[in-house]
């Protein structure tokens, strides 16, 4: 795994990082801010998170802007059509299939979500993808293991 670990955040993980200043999702944003990992989202995730914040916590729009800027998020720019077709066969929600295809097309190492139905408990999806899928806490545990492995070598 040369270079920085690349982590894709879906809308639920990004919302958790904005909403809670102490949780695992916020820690992931802080790792992005420090430059230790590379964070990615899709244009769709950005549109969704803005809509969610406007509906649920409009007073947090400033926090959203600040955290997005500080965490050095990159925006996935392309979606491979073949990967979208494959994702659509195992994810029953078109928007979520699009998000996972964006992550897959971006050569990420880990996909972070809190969506149990479409991502976390989707065994077919996990078998299909060449990267890990998990919660913020799952990612942080995995990341720690990667650091320990790297330090042993």
C-alpha positions as CSV (number, residue, x, y, z in Angstrom):
1,X,0.0,0.0,0.0
2,X,2.3,2.8,-1.3
3,X,1.6,6.4,-0.4
4,X,-1.2,7.6,1.8
5,X,-4.2,5.5,2.6
6,X,-7.2,6.7,0.6
7,X,-10.5,6.8,2.4
8,X,-13.9,7.4,0.9
9,X,-16.6,8.8,3.2
10,X,-20.3,8.4,2.4
11,X,-22.9,10.9,3.5
12,X,-23.7,9.2,6.8
13,X,-20.0,9.1,7.9
14,X,-19.5,12.7,6.8
15,X,-22.6,13.8,8.8
16,X,-21.4,11.9,11.9
17,X,-18.0,13.7,11.6
18,X,-19.7,17.0,11.5
19,X,-22.4,16.3,14.1
20,X,-20.1,14.8,16.8
21,X,-16.9,16.4,17.9
22,X,-15.7,13.3,19.7
23,X,-16.6,10.3,17.5
24,X,-14.6,8.1,15.1
25,X,-15.9,10.0,12.1
26,X,-14.5,13.3,13.5
27,X,-11.2,11.5,14.1
28,X,-11.1,10.5,10.5
29,X,-11.6,14.1,9.4
30,X,-8.8,15.1,11.7
31,X,-6.5,12.5,10.1
32,X,-7.4,14.0,6.8
33,X,-6.7,17.5,8.1
34,X,-3.2,16.4,9.4
35,X,-2.4,14.9,6.0
36,X,-1.9,11.4,7.4
37,X,-4.7,10.0,5.1
38,X,-6.3,11.2,1.9
39,X,-10.1,11.7,2.1
40,X,-12.4,11.4,-0.8
41,X,-16.1,12.0,-1.4
42,X,-18.2,12.2,-4.5
43,X,-20.1,15.3,-5.8
44,X,-23.2,13.4,-4.9
45,X,-22.1,13.0,-1.3
46,X,-21.4,16.7,-1.1
47,X,-24.9,17.5,-2.4
48,X,-26.5,15.1,0.0
49,X,-24.6,16.3,3.0
50,X,-25.5,19.9,2.3
51,X,-29.1,19.0,2.0
52,X,-29.1,17.0,5.2
53,X,-27.4,19.8,7.1
54,X,-29.9,22.4,5.7
55,X,-32.8,20.2,6.9
56,X,-31.6,18.9,10.2
57,X,-29.1,21.4,11.5
58,X,-28.9,24.6,9.4
59,X,-26.9,26.3,12.1
60,X,-24.1,23.8,11.3
61,X,-23.6,24.9,7.7
62,X,-20.5,27.0,8.8
63,X,-19.1,23.9,10.5
64,X,-19.7,21.9,7.4
65,X,-17.8,24.4,5.3
66,X,-14.9,24.7,7.8
67,X,-14.5,20.9,8.3
68,X,-14.6,20.2,4.6
69,X,-12.0,22.8,3.9
70,X,-9.7,21.7,6.8
71,X,-9.9,18.0,6.1
72,X,-8.4,18.3,2.6
73,X,-11.2,16.4,1.0
74,X,-10.8,15.5,-2.7
75,X,-13.8,15.0,-4.9
76,X,-13.9,11.8,-6.9
77,X,-14.2,13.1,-10.5
78,X,-15.2,10.1,-12.5
79,X,-17.2,6.9,-12.3
80,X,-16.3,3.9,-14.3
81,X,-19.4,2.7,-16.1
82,X,-18.5,-1.0,-15.7
83,X,-18.0,-0.5,-11.9
84,X,-21.4,1.3,-11.7
85,X,-23.1,-1.5,-13.5
86,X,-21.5,-4.1,-11.1
87,X,-22.4,-1.9,-8.1
88,X,-26.0,-1.6,-9.2
89,X,-26.4,-5.3,-9.3
90,X,-25.5,-5.7,-5.6
91,X,-26.8,-2.4,-4.1
92,X,-30.5,-1.9,-4.4
93,X,-30.5,1.9,-4.1
94,X,-29.4,3.7,-7.3
95,X,-27.9,6.6,-5.4
96,X,-25.9,4.3,-3.1
97,X,-24.7,2.3,-6.1
98,X,-23.5,5.5,-7.6
99,X,-21.6,6.4,-4.4
100,X,-19.9,3.0,-4.1
101,X,-19.0,3.1,-7.8
102,X,-17.4,6.5,-7.3
103,X,-15.3,5.1,-4.4
104,X,-14.3,2.0,-6.5
105,X,-13.4,4.2,-9.5
106,X,-11.1,6.3,-7.2
107,X,-8.9,3.4,-6.1
108,X,-9.6,3.8,-2.4
109,X,-8.3,1.6,0.3
110,X,-11.4,1.9,2.6
111,X,-15.0,3.0,2.4
112,X,-16.5,4.4,5.6
113,X,-20.2,4.4,6.2
114,X,-22.9,4.0,8.9
115,X,-25.4,2.6,6.4
116,X,-26.1,-0.9,7.5
117,X,-28.7,-1.8,4.9
118,X,-26.9,-0.9,1.7
119,X,-23.2,-1.1,2.7
120,X,-22.2,-2.6,6.0
121,X,-24.4,-5.7,6.0
122,X,-24.2,-6.2,2.2
123,X,-22.2,-9.4,1.8
124,X,-22.4,-9.5,-2.0
125,X,-21.0,-6.0,-2.1
126,X,-18.1,-6.8,0.3
127,X,-17.2,-9.8,-1.9
128,X,-17.2,-7.7,-5.0
129,X,-15.0,-4.8,-3.9
130,X,-11.2,-4.7,-3.7
131,X,-11.3,-2.5,-0.6
132,X,-12.6,-2.7,2.9
133,X,-16.1,-1.4,3.9
134,X,-16.8,-0.5,7.5
135,X,-17.8,2.0,10.2
136,X,-15.6,4.9,11.4
137,X,-14.5,2.7,14.3
138,X,-13.8,-0.3,12.0
139,X,-11.6,2.0,9.8
140,X,-9.7,3.3,12.8
141,X,-9.0,-0.2,14.0
142,X,-7.9,-1.3,10.5
143,X,-5.8,1.9,10.1
144,X,-4.0,1.1,13.4
145,X,-3.2,-2.4,12.1
146,X,-1.8,-0.9,8.9
147,X,0.5,1.3,10.9
148,X,1.7,-1.6,13.1
149,X,2.4,-3.7,10.0
150,X,4.3,-0.9,8.4
151,X,6.4,-0.4,11.5
152,X,7.3,-4.1,11.7
153,X,8.7,-4.0,8.2
